[in-house]
Amino acid sequence: MLEAAGGFDDRLTALEDWDLWLRLALIAEARYSPAVLVRYRVHPGGMSEDRLRMDRNRFRVLDKLCRTRPAAVEGLGAAGRRIIADTHNWLGKEAYARGDWAEARRRFAASLVTVPWQRQAPMLLGLSLVRAGTRTRTNEPTTGSR
């Protein structure tokens, strides 16, 4: 079963168990049990308290799932499309923050294709286009008078 799901992804630095559970649930029936099967402890200063790291990895897991199993996510209907759009928006904002305008544009455009009616994505796509254009113009060599 683990092999069929793609195994454990040791490239993830957080939520690697959630990634595996999501992929397992796509190939086998998952059931709810009210019994406590596992205990989870949070230690002060532990990984679970690093919200940025947890968010980053949550969206990496969702992005991987969207790329490798798009039909499964699309099968969720509107909720699945919203998950995909939110994933693109979050990764687009990260790219924007580090100045990777091409990746930001790609992510915001993909988000809008997935869910066209959004509030923030069109504005962020526009800003990434403006920033990229400004950066290109400021990097162009000047060649005499025009």
Backbone torsions as a table, in degrees:
resi	resn	phi	psi	omega
1	MET	NA	-45.6	-179.9
2	LEU	-61.1	-41.4	179.9
3	GLU	-64.4	-41.7	179.9
4	ALA	-63.7	-31.0	179.4
5	ALA	-81.2	-9.7	179.9
6	GLY	103.0	3.2	177.0
7	GLY	73.4	-176.5	-178.9
8	PHE	-82.4	128.5	-178.1
9	ASP	-92.7	98.8	-178.0
10	ASP	-80.0	1.8	175.3
11	ARG	-77.3	-20.7	178.2
12	LEU	-78.7	143.4	-179.5
13	THR	-104.2	-1.1	175.9
14	ALA	-162.2	155.8	177.4
15	LEU	61.4	21.0	178.7
16	GLU	-64.8	-28.6	176.8
17	ASP	-71.5	-40.9	178.2
18	TRP	-62.5	-41.5	176.8
19	ASP	-55.8	-47.3	-179.8
20	LEU	-64.6	-43.5	179.5
21	TRP	-61.4	-41.1	178.4
22	LEU	-61.4	-46.0	-179.1
23	ARG	-68.2	-35.9	176.3
24	LEU	-64.8	-39.5	-179.4
25	ALA	-65.7	-21.1	178.7
26	LEU	-78.3	-21.6	-176.7
27	ILE	-113.9	-7.7	179.5
28	ALA	-142.5	154.9	179.7
29	GLU	-67.6	131.0	176.1
30	ALA	-104.8	140.4	-179.0
31	ARG	-129.4	152.9	177.6
32	TYR	-88.5	139.2	173.3
33	SER	-130.9	128.2	179.2
34	PRO	-74.6	-11.6	-179.1
35	ALA	-72.0	144.7	175.0
36	VAL	-76.7	114.2	-177.6
37	LEU	-102.1	-23.5	-176.5
38	VAL	-145.0	146.7	172.7
39	ARG	-111.9	142.7	-176.6
40	TYR	-125.2	124.1	179.0
41	ARG	-110.9	139.8	175.6
42	VAL	-109.1	122.6	179.3
43	HIS	-99.9	142.4	176.3
44	PRO	-55.5	131.0	-179.7
45	GLY	80.1	5.1	-179.1
46	GLY	-77.6	172.3	-176.9
47	MET	-58.5	-37.2	-177.6
48	SER	-64.7	-20.5	178.3
49	GLU	-85.0	-10.2	178.8
50	ASP	-87.2	85.9	-174.3
51	ARG	-59.3	-39.7	-179.4
52	LEU	-62.9	-45.0	179.0
53	ARG	-62.7	-43.2	179.7
54	MET	-65.2	-43.8	177.6
55	ASP	-62.0	-47.8	-179.3
56	ARG	-55.8	-46.1	-178.8
57	ASN	-72.7	-32.9	176.2
58	ARG	-59.7	-45.3	-179.1
59	PHE	-74.1	-28.9	173.5
60	ARG	-64.6	-41.7	178.3
61	VAL	-63.4	-47.9	-179.9
62	LEU	-63.7	-39.0	178.4
63	ASP	-63.0	-43.8	178.7
64	LYS	-61.9	-42.9	179.4
65	LEU	-63.7	-41.6	179.0
66	CYS	-63.8	-37.5	-179.6
67	ARG	-76.0	-39.2	-173.7
68	THR	-90.9	-26.2	-178.1
69	ARG	-135.8	56.5	-175.3
70	PRO	-60.0	-36.1	-179.2
71	ALA	-63.7	-36.6	179.7
72	ALA	-65.4	-42.2	-179.9
73	VAL	-71.5	-40.7	178.8
74	GLU	-65.1	-28.5	177.7
75	GLY	-64.2	-13.8	176.6
76	LEU	-79.9	-4.6	178.6
77	GLY	72.8	-140.4	-176.5
78	ALA	-59.6	-38.4	179.3
79	ALA	-63.6	-40.7	178.4
80	GLY	-65.3	-42.2	177.9
81	ARG	-63.7	-37.2	178.8
82	ARG	-66.5	-38.9	177.0
83	ILE	-61.2	-45.4	-179.9
84	ILE	-63.4	-46.3	-179.4
85	ALA	-62.4	-44.2	179.2
86	ASP	-62.4	-37.6	178.0
87	THR	-63.0	-48.3	177.7
88	HIS	-60.6	-41.5	-179.7
89	ASN	-63.4	-44.4	-178.5
90	TRP	-64.0	-46.3	179.4
91	LEU	-67.9	-32.5	175.4
92	GLY	-64.8	-41.1	177.5
93	LYS	-64.8	-38.0	176.5
94	GLU	-63.5	-44.5	179.1
95	ALA	-63.2	-41.8	178.6
96	TYR	-59.9	-45.2	-177.7
97	ALA	-62.6	-31.4	-180.0
98	ARG	-94.3	3.0	175.9
99	GLY	82.7	17.0	177.9
100	ASP	-91.0	80.9	-172.1
101	TRP	-64.3	-38.0	-179.1
102	ALA	-63.0	-44.8	178.9
103	GLU	-67.8	-39.2	177.8
104	ALA	-60.8	-47.5	178.1
105	ARG	-59.0	-44.9	-178.8
106	ARG	-60.2	-45.0	-177.6
107	ARG	-68.7	-45.0	-179.0
108	PHE	-67.0	-38.4	177.3
109	ALA	-64.6	-43.0	178.5
110	ALA	-62.4	-38.1	178.2
111	SER	-62.1	-44.3	-178.7
112	LEU	-69.4	-31.8	175.6
113	VAL	-66.2	-38.3	-177.9
114	THR	-72.2	-47.7	178.6
115	VAL	-134.2	95.3	-174.1
116	PRO	-62.4	-36.3	-174.6
117	TRP	-94.6	92.6	178.0
118	GLN	-131.8	161.5	178.7
119	ARG	-88.1	-48.9	-168.7
120	GLN	-89.7	-37.0	-173.1
121	ALA	-57.3	-43.2	179.3
122	PRO	-61.0	-40.8	-179.9
123	MET	-64.7	-44.7	-178.7
124	LEU	-67.1	-36.5	175.5
125	LEU	-62.1	-46.2	177.7
126	GLY	-60.0	-44.6	179.1
127	LEU	-63.0	-39.3	179.9
128	SER	-67.2	-32.8	176.4
129	LEU	-68.6	-43.0	179.0
130	VAL	-63.6	-46.7	-179.7
131	ARG	-61.4	-41.9	-180.0
132	ALA	-65.0	-40.9	178.9
133	GLY	-65.9	-41.0	178.0
134	THR	-63.5	-44.1	-179.6
135	ARG	-63.2	-40.8	179.9
136	THR	-64.3	-44.5	-178.8
137	ARG	-65.9	-36.6	-178.4
138	THR	-75.9	-18.4	179.5
139	ASN	-93.2	-9.3	-179.4
140	GLU	-71.7	137.8	177.2
141	PRO	-70.9	144.3	176.6
142	THR	-88.7	133.2	-177.3
143	THR	-123.4	81.3	175.1
144	GLY	65.7	-159.6	-177.4
145	SER	-87.0	156.3	-179.1
146	ARG	-109.6	NA	NA
